[in-house]
């Protein structure tokens, strides 16, 4: 049990560092007040979640302990719903209504589409 918690924490730490790096890079490259960094992280995370799930579940039967470490630990720390909600609330407070709509609709639609695409690709490879 202790080894599982260690690897879960390690995966969560790595996911968090990857999120921080990718989000910051995307935000710097975009140079905009729109929260593109979180959008990119959540889109990439949705795709990777679907890809990992599709590839491992179909091929090897995802071990429950590995599932917790990879999908809950790494992917859970990599993607970030709370940041998405906070940034959307900030857009609302600044009355940036088009950005609010784009962020809400975009992240939900893109996220679902990329999980589906990732799963399909994972099952195909």
Secondary structure, 3 states (H helix, E strand, C coil): CHHHHHHHHHHHHHHHHHHHHHHHHHHHHHCCCCCHHHHHHHHHHHHHHHHHHHHHHHHCCCCHHHHHHHHHHHHHHHCCHHHHHHHHHHHHHCCCHHHHHHHHHHHHHHHHHHHHHHHHHHHHC
